[in-house]
Amino acid sequence: MSGARVATTPRPGPRRTTGRAVPAADRAWSADLYADALRAGRGPLFLRRSDGRLLPLDVERWCAEPDAADLEVLERCEGAVLDVGCGPGRLVAALGARGRRALGIDVSEAAVAHTVRRGGQAVPASVFGPLPGTGCWDTALLMDGNIGIGGDPAALLDRLARVLTAGGLLIAETVPDPEVDERILVQVTDAHGSPGELFPWARLGTPALLRHARARGWHPEDQWSTPTRTFAALRPPAPAPADAARGGPRRTA
């Protein structure tokens, strides 16, 4: 792992947006099924694909303390950390307990509230909307399948390249099956088959993530796995000369 790259320290704080249509994914993750599962600390909860197959969501692990795989991710984090799709906040809270600067963002108000109750800092936000400290985060996390956010890995990688500092670090959790590379429509659903709204999602094994990342100018740094989980670390493309002269990109999407 390379040394920390610390830029201007972001100051976490709420950045609510108004007057915009709420995407289906935001509504789905903000719905009662997900909020109720977080409050209970358990599922069963699933993403139901449009072909009817169910993808289990590991609510119990998300609501528990960080496991050994999570702790290795935390050890690899550099500088100020943005946890994209932080869920109930186990990683943000653990970083804060270590005295690290960390902020979670999530479209679910219930997830943000859960994170704050655990002692972490979090704000309700989409990674594709305005964010605190854009361009000043040293590490971004995409854990628990969040490489799927938006259903468009290229767009997500482009956005994170603008969120991170020049030379920052992205740590992404991938699908353990190396053959997976798919864009699908899903719904949040429970054991009773109560489906929410359809929204786009993506599923990528590490080889697929690295293909998409290289095509966008990202630089793979490392990859590792546990018996049940797989991860990759990448560096963003170098900023264009005009952006570098201004101290890095500061655009929001």
N, C-alpha and C positions, 0 to 999 in steps of 0.2 A: 504494500500500500504506500502510495506516495504521500508526501507531507501536506499539511493543510494549506489551503489557498484562501486566505481570509481577506474579504473586501469590506466595504462599508457594512457595519452590522445592521441587519434589518431590524426594524422596530415593529414587532407584531401588533396588529390592531385591526379592528373590524373595518371591512371595506364593502359594505352592502351596496348592491346595485338596485336601481329602481327602474320601472317603466319598461322592462324587457319580458318577452315571453319566457316562461319557464320550460326548459326542454323536458321531454318525456323521461329521460334518465334521472333528472333532478327530482321530478315528481315521484318516480318509482322508489328511489332510495329514501325519500322523505315520507313515504306512505306508512300506514300503521303497522303493516306486517313486519317491516324492518325495524321500526322503532320499538315495537313490542318485543321482538326477539332480543334487541340490545338491552332493554330494561330487565328482561328475564335472565339475560346472560346465557341463553341457550336457544337452539332451534327446536325442531328441524326447520330449515329455511333453504330454499333452492333458487337457482336461476333456471327457469324453464325455457328451453330452446323452442324455436318455432316448429321444429320437427317433433316436439313432445318429450325429448330426452331431458333429464334433470341433472343439473350440476350442483352438487351439495355446497353450501356455504358454511364454513367452519366457525360458526358464531361462538361456540364455547372457547376455542383457542383465541379468537380475537378479543374476548372479554377477560381472558386469563392474564397472568403475568407473562412477560416474554420468555419464550423457550430458548433452548440452546442455539437453534438456528437464528432466531431473532437477535440474540446477544452477539453473535458473530457479525451480523449486519451492523449493529450499533457500534461495534469496535472499528468497523471500516469507515464510518461516517467522518467527514471532515468539516470543521468550522460550523457555520450556521446551517441548520437542517430544516428542510420543508418536507413534511410527510403528506403526500398527495393522496387523498382518499383515506384519511387517518382512521376512519371507523371509530371504535370506542377508545382509542388513544393509548394503547399499551406502549407503543414505541415512543410517542411524544412524552408521555409521563416518565418513562424510564430515562430518556435523555435529560429531561429537566431535573430529575433526581440526581443525575451525575453532574449537574451544574452546566449543562450544555444549552446553547441557544437553539430552541426548536419550536416550530409552529406546525400544527396540523390544520389542514383544510378539508372540508367535506361538505357535500351538498345536503346532507342530513342534519337537521337541527338536533335530533336525538343523539347522533354520534358526537357532535360538537359538545353538547351538554355533558355527555358521559366522559369525554376527554377532560373537560374542565373539572368535573368532580374527582377525577383521578389525580388532579394536580398538574395537568398539562395545559399548555396554551393552544387554543384552536379558535378558528373563525369559520362561519358558514360561507363557503365560496366554491366556485368551479375553477378548475385549473385553466379553463379557457376564458375566464373572465378576469377583471382587474384583481390583482393580488398585492398584498403588502410586500415591499422589498423586491419587486421584480428586477431581475438582473443582479441581485446581491446575495443569492443563496449559494452556499458552497457545496451542499449536497441536496439532492432530491431523492425521495424514496417513492417507489411504486411497488408496494408489497401486496400480498394476498390477492394476486390476480389483477391489480389495478393497471397493469399494462393494457388492459382491455378498455379503459375509459374512453368513451367516444366512438369506439368501434373503428378507429382509423389510426393505426400505430404511427404512420408517417406524420400526421397532423399533431399527434401528441408529442412525438420527439421534437418536431419543429418548435412547438410551444415551450417545451422544457429547455431547449437550447437558449431561449430568450429569458427564461426564469433564472437560470444558473449564472454564476460568475463565469468569466472566461477561464477555462481550465477546470471548471467545477466537476462534480462527480454525480452520476446517476446510478443508483442501485435498484435493479428491477428484479422482482420474482417472476419466474416464468413457469409454464406448464411442464411438469416432469417428462411428458412424452415429447421427445425431440422432433417428432414428425408433425406436430400440430402447428398450423398456420391458417387461421380461419377468422372470417368476419361473419357474425351471426346476429339475429334478433333474439332477445331474451325478455323474460318477465320475472320479477321477484314473486315467488309463490311459497306457500307453506304446505304442511302435511295434509291439509284439507283441500288442497287444489284451488286456493283462492288467488287467482292471478292478478298482478298489477298490469300497468301499461307496458307495451312492447317498447324496447329501446335497443340501439345498436351496441354491440360488445365485440371485443376481439380476444382471441386466445392464441398465444404464441409460445412455442418451445424456444429454448435458447438459440438454436441455429436460425430460426426464423427471425427472432429479435435482432440478432447480429446482422442478418442480411438487410433488414429494413434500416438498421442504424448506419451501416456502412454506406448505403445508398444516399443517406442524408448527411454524410460527412462526419458521423460520430466515430470515435476510436475505441474499440473494445479494449478493456484493460484486464479483466479477470472474469472467470466463471467458476462456480463451485456448487456443490450439492450436498444434501443430507439424504438419508434413505427415502424421504418422502417429498422433499422440496428442492427446487433448483433456482439459481440466482446468477445474475450477470452484472458486472460493473463497467460503465462506459464513460468516456469523456466527450463533451460536446464539440462540434466544429469550432475552429478558430473564428472569432468575429471578423467580419469584413473590415477593411482598413478604416472606413468612415466610422463604423461603430467603435472600433478600438480607440480611435482618436477622441471619441466622446466618453471613453471609459466603459464601453460595452453596450450591448443593445438594451434598450429600455421600453420596447414596444409591448403592448398588451393586445391579446386577440380575443 
